[in-house]
Amino acid sequence: MTETPQQQFHRVRYHVLREAMKRSIRGFVVVRVLVNLWLMLRTRSIIHPLARIDWNVTIGRRCFIGKATIDTLGGNGRIEIGDGSIIYSECDLMCHHWSRIVIGRDVLFTRKASAITGGHKFADRDATIISQGIATADIVVEDDCWIGYRATLLPGVRVGKGTVVAAGAVVTKDLPPMVVAGGVPAKVIRQR
């Protein structure tokens, strides 16, 4: 059974597209792996080969970074991670334009924890939300903190030194040092 010219064309087109996709994915993965390897050697840290780390990120020494997304969203934001900090897999650190995320020394971000420095404005009811822009503010996590499973840090918060943020908490306001905080929104539960 012979193929018609149209069937041959579709088969060849499919083959060419499949090979192009494989090459581009392979190249992307190889570049990411090489960049992460360079970061590991430079900082003496352990970094997952497929971690997404943006160019505006400063990593301290002896850190551990799992398969996380640490991204400045293409803007002039900065993310600084202190010495000995641990960012587990599936964490999202998203820094918008002109804002910063500063993580101190020996901080632990458990799986799926997130920090986001911006959010859409929505005060004007007559305009679309997307046309109103983004409000941004810095996030600071001081030394020796533990950010629990699926906890979220919202724009403009400061987590004091030695604070524990419980699993699933949403931090909307500053937290003092040496406390345990939890809930939505996060409130101080007790002293450490």
ZIFENZI-V78797 format. One record per backbone hydrogen bond with DSSP energy under -0.5 kcal/mol. CO is the residue of the C=O (numbers start at 1). NH is the residue of the N-H. E is the energy in kcal/mol with one decimal. If there is no record, write none. Layout:
co-><CO CO>
nh-><NH NH>
e-><E E>
//
This chain:
co-><4 5 6 7 8 9 10 11 12 13 14 15 16 17 18 19 20 21 22 23 24 25 26 27 28 29 30 31 32 33 34 35 36 37 38 39 40 40 43 45 46 48 51 52 52 54 56 57 58 60 61 63 64 65 66 67 68 68 69 69 70 71 72 78 79 80 81 82 83 85 86 86 87 88 89 91 92 92 93 93 94 94 96 99 100 101 101 102 102 103 104 104 105 107 107 108 108 109 110 111 113 114 115 117 119 123 124 128 129 130 133 135 138 139 140 140 141 143 145 146 146 147 148 149 151 152 152 153 154 157 158 158 159 160 161 163 163 164 164 165 166 169 169 170 170 170 171 175 178 179 180 180 181 182 183 187 190>
nh-><8 9 10 11 12 13 14 15 16 17 18 19 20 21 22 23 24 25 26 27 28 29 30 31 32 33 34 35 36 37 38 39 40 41 42 43 44 45 62 47 65 51 53 54 70 57 79 59 81 63 84 46 87 48 68 90 52 70 71 93 54 95 75 101 58 103 60 85 106 64 88 109 66 91 112 69 94 115 71 95 96 117 99 78 139 80 103 104 141 82 82 107 144 86 109 110 147 88 113 150 92 153 94 137 135 125 127 132 132 133 121 119 156 102 142 159 104 162 108 148 165 110 151 168 114 154 171 116 157 140 160 175 142 163 178 146 165 166 181 148 169 152 171 172 185 186 154 160 192 164 189 190 166 187 170 182 180>
e-><-2.4 -2.3 -2.2 -2.3 -2.6 -2.8 -2.5 -2.1 -2.7 -2.6 -2.5 -2.4 -2.3 -2.4 -2.3 -2.3 -2.4 -2.6 -2.5 -2.6 -2.3 -2.7 -2.5 -2.4 -2.4 -2.5 -2.4 -2.6 -2.6 -2.2 -2.3 -2.4 -2.4 -2.3 -2.2 -2.3 -1.5 -0.9 -1.5 -0.6 -3.0 -1.9 -0.9 -0.5 -3.6 -0.9 -1.8 -0.5 -3.1 -0.5 -2.6 -2.9 -2.9 -2.8 -2.6 -1.9 -2.8 -0.6 -0.6 -2.9 -2.5 -2.6 -1.9 -2.1 -3.0 -3.2 -1.6 -1.4 -2.3 -2.1 -0.6 -3.1 -3.3 -1.1 -1.1 -2.7 -0.6 -2.3 -2.5 -0.6 -0.5 -2.1 -1.5 -1.8 -2.4 -2.8 -0.6 -0.5 -3.1 -1.6 -0.8 -0.6 -2.7 -3.2 -0.5 -0.7 -3.2 -2.4 -1.8 -1.5 -1.9 -2.5 -2.8 -2.2 -2.8 -0.8 -0.6 -0.6 -1.2 -0.6 -2.3 -1.9 -0.8 -2.7 -0.6 -2.8 -2.8 -2.2 -2.6 -0.7 -3.1 -2.8 -2.0 -2.3 -2.4 -0.6 -3.1 -2.4 -1.1 -2.2 -0.6 -2.7 -2.6 -1.6 -2.3 -2.1 -0.5 -0.6 -2.9 -2.4 -1.7 -2.7 -0.5 -0.7 -0.6 -2.8 -2.3 -1.9 -2.6 -2.7 -3.4 -1.4 -3.5 -2.3 -1.9 -2.1 -2.8>
//
